[in-house]
């Protein structure tokens, strides 16, 4: 007895010989290697490509490429094609006469910095040093986690291409057409892992409430009290924060969001209007469920009052 997987028909016949194909599983040691290289794995245990169509052999880490059965079950022909593609991508990467780094790193506004060195203490890779009484970020050593940004009491650290002004402008833009009676939710999603999951939701044609507006940020570790309150001030009725990196989740965002609930309560905002969730890439479908459940919760609370929004704007001088 067997099932025809193409038609869904269950068949029962007599055969002289039955050949059973064994399932193809991830190679031995792939998980350990991926953890060492900080490469993300999918829910099936294989390496996740940057984009299944546009970057089929690129991992989510720049300069690391994968091919063949490290990505998914493949036959010999597909594995060879992948290997040729990965070799070509690696050759182009190594051929360069110099190493470039992403400009999207933290930077210090020296005129504002008072030399308190709080950023030096929190940096996980020792990329920040004190020079002449001012903090300075080494762009080649900085990994762009952004953990130093909300910790600065002077707001003297910002993030290139995702400055506080730029994030604020994005928030205002996605809330500009909101009516007072409408429920709208801002979802801050890290764009390295979490936003890739959102892209996969689109490829899967997954459904979630249309009143959710996604704001991509480099990592959720850059989010501070001002970012969250700004979203509420300009029209958000609920704020959802989604992080896809386990390291950022464990080291920074999880604890900060717990503390953030107390911060927004001081402005008269219900703590349940803010929610944080760690959504790694293998379980990206969880995000659609989160959007739906969180939307239902906020609908029960109703829109945030204009008085509370004005209070936030006055205190933050927005």
C-alpha distance (Angstrom), angle and dihedral (degrees) to the residues before:
residue distance angle dihedral
X1 . . .
X2 3.80 . .
X3 3.78 141.9 .
X4 3.78 122.7 -119.3
X5 3.80 99.9 -133.9
X6 3.81 92.3 -160.1
X7 3.81 97.1 54.9
X8 3.80 99.8 20.8
X9 3.80 89.4 -126.7
X10 3.81 119.1 145.8
X11 3.79 110.2 -138.0
X12 3.78 130.9 -168.3
X13 3.82 116.6 -166.4
X14 3.78 140.3 145.6
X15 3.80 116.8 -105.5
X16 3.80 135.4 -176.9
X17 3.80 91.9 -142.2
X18 3.80 135.7 10.1
X19 3.83 120.7 -159.9
X20 3.79 115.9 -161.0
X21 3.81 118.0 -156.9
X22 3.79 112.9 -140.0
X23 3.81 115.6 -131.5
X24 3.79 119.0 -104.0
X25 3.80 112.9 -123.1
X26 3.82 131.1 -176.2
X27 3.83 114.3 -74.7
X28 3.80 118.9 -93.8
X29 3.78 112.0 -89.4
X30 3.81 94.8 17.6
X31 3.81 93.1 117.9
X32 3.81 93.0 50.8
X33 3.82 91.6 46.4
X34 3.81 91.7 48.4
X35 3.81 91.4 51.5
X36 3.79 90.8 49.9
X37 3.81 92.4 48.8
X38 3.83 92.3 39.7
X39 3.81 90.4 -123.8
X40 3.81 118.0 153.9
X41 3.81 121.7 -118.7
X42 3.80 125.2 -151.1
X43 3.79 125.7 -125.2
X44 3.82 88.5 -91.0
X45 3.82 92.1 57.6
X46 3.82 96.1 -108.8
X47 3.81 125.4 119.4
X48 3.80 113.7 -86.2
X49 3.79 114.8 -125.3
X50 3.79 120.2 -137.1
X51 3.80 90.7 -117.3
X52 3.82 125.0 -6.8
X53 3.82 92.7 -137.4
X54 3.80 108.9 22.5
X55 3.83 100.5 34.9
X56 3.81 105.3 19.7
X57 3.83 97.1 160.8
X58 3.83 99.7 33.7
X59 3.77 117.3 99.9
X60 3.80 121.4 -148.0
X61 3.83 88.0 -97.6
X62 3.81 115.7 78.9
X63 3.80 112.4 -114.4
X64 3.80 96.7 18.5
X65 3.79 117.1 105.0
X66 3.80 131.6 -176.4
X67 3.77 134.3 -161.0
X68 3.77 144.4 177.0
X69 3.78 120.2 2.3
X70 3.80 92.2 -5.3
X71 3.82 85.4 76.6
X72 3.80 101.8 37.7
X73 3.82 140.8 -42.8
X74 3.82 106.3 -52.5
X75 3.78 137.7 171.9
X76 3.81 120.9 -126.5
X77 3.80 94.2 -93.2
X78 3.81 94.4 53.1
X79 3.81 91.9 42.4
X80 3.82 91.2 54.2
X81 3.82 91.4 47.7
X82 3.80 90.1 50.3
X83 3.80 91.2 48.5
X84 3.80 92.0 52.6
X85 3.79 90.6 49.1
X86 3.81 93.8 47.5
X87 3.82 91.5 47.1
X88 3.80 90.8 51.5
X89 3.81 92.3 48.9
X90 3.82 91.5 47.7
X91 3.82 91.3 48.1
X92 3.80 91.3 53.0
X93 3.79 90.1 48.9
X94 3.83 94.1 49.4
X95 3.80 94.2 40.3
X96 3.78 92.4 69.9
X97 3.81 114.2 106.5
X98 3.77 91.9 -139.8
X99 3.78 138.3 28.2
X100 3.77 118.0 -114.4
X101 3.76 127.6 -159.3
X102 3.75 131.3 -155.8
X103 3.81 113.0 -93.8
X104 3.80 89.0 -140.9
X105 3.78 97.4 101.9
X106 3.77 136.2 119.0
X107 3.80 117.6 -86.0
X108 3.79 134.4 -171.2
X109 3.80 124.5 -124.1
X110 3.80 96.3 -142.0
X111 3.81 94.6 -163.6
X112 3.80 90.7 62.6
X113 3.83 100.6 36.3
X114 3.82 113.1 105.3
X115 3.81 95.8 -171.2
X116 3.82 97.4 -111.4
X117 3.86 89.7 144.8
X118 3.82 94.4 -145.0
X119 3.81 88.3 132.4
X120 3.80 91.2 54.6
X121 3.80 90.9 56.9
X122 3.80 96.0 51.2
X123 3.83 100.5 41.9
X124 3.84 106.5 110.7
X125 3.82 94.6 -156.6
X126 3.83 100.4 39.9
X127 3.80 91.4 -116.9
X128 3.82 93.7 142.7
X129 3.78 123.0 75.1
X130 3.79 134.5 171.7
X131 3.80 115.2 -112.9
X132 3.80 121.6 176.6
X133 3.79 90.5 -15.7
X134 3.80 93.6 -53.0
X135 3.79 131.6 100.9
X136 3.80 117.0 -113.7
X137 3.82 128.1 -169.1
X138 3.81 121.1 -143.9
X139 3.85 102.0 -140.6
X140 3.82 93.0 -157.8
X141 3.78 93.9 52.1
X142 3.81 96.2 39.3
X143 3.81 112.6 95.4
X144 3.79 93.6 -161.7
X145 3.81 96.7 -115.2
X146 3.82 90.3 141.1
X147 3.80 94.4 -148.0
X148 3.80 90.9 135.1
X149 3.81 94.8 60.8
X150 3.83 103.8 74.4
X151 3.81 91.9 36.4
X152 3.82 93.4 63.4
X153 3.83 109.6 100.2
X154 3.82 91.4 -159.5
X155 3.84 95.5 48.1
X156 3.80 85.8 -125.5
X157 3.82 95.7 141.6
X158 3.78 124.5 72.8
X159 3.80 138.6 166.0
X160 3.80 123.4 -110.7
X161 3.81 113.9 -116.3
X162 3.81 89.7 5.0
X163 3.78 103.1 58.2
X164 3.77 121.6 162.4
X165 3.81 88.8 -104.8
X166 3.80 91.5 52.6
X167 3.81 93.1 48.3
X168 3.81 89.9 47.5
X169 3.81 90.3 50.8
X170 3.81 90.0 50.8
X171 3.80 91.0 50.3
X172 3.80 91.8 50.1
X173 3.79 90.8 46.9
X174 3.81 96.5 53.8
X175 3.81 90.7 45.6
X176 3.81 98.1 42.2
X177 3.81 96.1 98.4
X178 3.81 96.3 43.0
X179 3.80 117.4 126.0
X180 3.84 120.7 -142.1
X181 3.82 92.4 -112.0
X182 3.80 95.2 47.0
X183 3.80 122.7 99.1
X184 3.78 112.5 -133.9
X185 3.80 130.5 174.6
X186 3.79 129.7 -159.2
X187 3.82 115.4 -147.3
X188 3.81 114.4 -163.7
X189 3.82 106.1 -156.8
X190 3.80 127.4 -179.2
X191 3.78 107.8 -118.7
X192 3.80 98.4 -145.5
X193 3.81 99.6 64.5
X194 3.79 109.6 -10.4
X195 3.79 95.6 52.5
X196 3.80 90.2 48.9
X197 3.79 85.8 59.1
X198 3.81 89.5 52.0
X199 3.80 88.3 53.1
X200 3.80 89.1 52.4
X201 3.81 89.1 52.2
X202 3.78 87.0 58.5
X203 3.80 91.9 49.0
X204 3.82 88.5 50.5
X205 3.82 90.1 48.3
X206 3.79 88.3 -127.9
X207 3.80 117.7 176.2
X208 3.80 127.5 -130.3
X209 3.83 133.3 156.9
X210 3.80 115.2 -66.6
X211 3.80 92.7 -137.8
X212 3.83 91.0 73.1
X213 3.81 112.9 99.4
X214 3.81 116.3 -164.3
X215 3.80 119.0 -143.8
X216 3.81 112.1 -170.0
X217 3.81 116.3 -144.2
X218 3.83 128.5 -179.1
X219 3.81 89.9 -113.8
X220 3.78 131.8 -20.6
X221 3.81 88.3 -118.3
X222 3.82 88.7 80.8
X223 3.80 91.5 62.5
X224 3.76 116.5 104.7
X225 3.79 136.9 170.6
X226 3.80 91.5 -80.4
X227 3.83 93.8 57.3
X228 3.80 93.5 50.0
X229 3.80 94.9 44.6
X230 3.81 91.5 45.6
X231 3.80 89.0 58.5
X232 3.81 90.8 52.8
X233 3.81 92.1 44.2
X234 3.80 94.3 55.6
X235 3.78 97.7 46.5
X236 3.81 113.8 -69.0
X237 3.80 114.6 137.0
X238 3.79 93.0 -169.7
X239 3.80 135.8 16.2
X240 3.79 123.4 -149.3
X241 3.81 121.1 -170.9
X242 3.82 118.9 -161.5
X243 3.81 124.4 -172.9
X244 3.80 124.5 -175.9
X245 3.81 100.2 -174.0
X246 3.80 115.4 88.0
X247 3.80 91.3 -155.9
X248 3.81 93.8 55.0
X249 3.80 90.5 43.1
X250 3.80 95.3 52.3
X251 3.80 99.0 38.2
X252 3.78 102.5 40.0
X253 3.79 128.0 -9.6
X254 3.81 102.4 52.6
X255 3.81 94.6 57.8
X256 3.79 93.8 38.2
X257 3.79 93.1 54.6
X258 3.81 90.6 50.9
X259 3.80 88.8 53.7
X260 3.81 90.0 43.2
X261 3.80 90.8 63.3
X262 3.80 88.8 63.6
X263 3.80 90.5 48.2
X264 3.81 95.0 54.8
X265 3.81 91.2 43.9
X266 3.80 87.5 63.9
X267 3.82 87.0 63.6
X268 3.80 92.4 52.5
X269 3.82 94.1 -102.9
X270 3.80 117.8 140.1
X271 3.80 109.1 -111.3
X272 3.82 90.0 -134.9
X273 3.81 89.0 68.2
X274 3.81 87.7 74.4
X275 3.79 121.8 62.8
X276 3.78 133.0 173.4
X277 3.79 126.1 -163.4
X278 3.79 135.5 177.2
X279 3.81 107.6 -137.2
X280 3.83 113.0 176.7
X281 3.77 118.3 -161.9
X282 3.84 96.9 -102.1
X283 3.82 90.3 63.4
X284 3.81 98.2 37.0
X285 3.82 90.4 135.9
X286 3.80 86.9 71.3
X287 3.82 88.2 74.4
X288 3.81 92.7 67.7
X289 3.81 89.7 52.3
X290 3.81 90.2 48.4
X291 3.80 91.8 52.3
X292 3.79 91.3 51.1
X293 3.82 96.4 46.1
X294 3.80 93.8 43.4
X295 3.80 91.5 49.0
X296 3.81 90.8 53.0
X297 3.80 90.0 50.3
X298 3.81 93.8 50.5
X299 3.81 91.6 47.2
X300 3.81 87.9 60.6
X301 3.82 90.3 53.9
X302 3.80 92.9 45.1
X303 3.83 126.9 -150.2
X304 3.79 118.2 -27.5
X305 3.80 110.7 -105.1
X306 3.79 120.3 -102.2
X307 3.80 89.7 -127.7
X308 3.79 91.0 62.4
X309 3.79 91.6 46.7
X310 3.81 91.6 51.7
X311 3.80 90.4 47.3
X312 3.81 90.4 55.9
X313 3.81 92.2 47.9
X314 3.79 91.9 50.9
X315 3.80 95.1 48.1
X316 3.82 94.3 44.1
X317 3.82 92.3 38.8
X318 3.80 92.1 -128.7
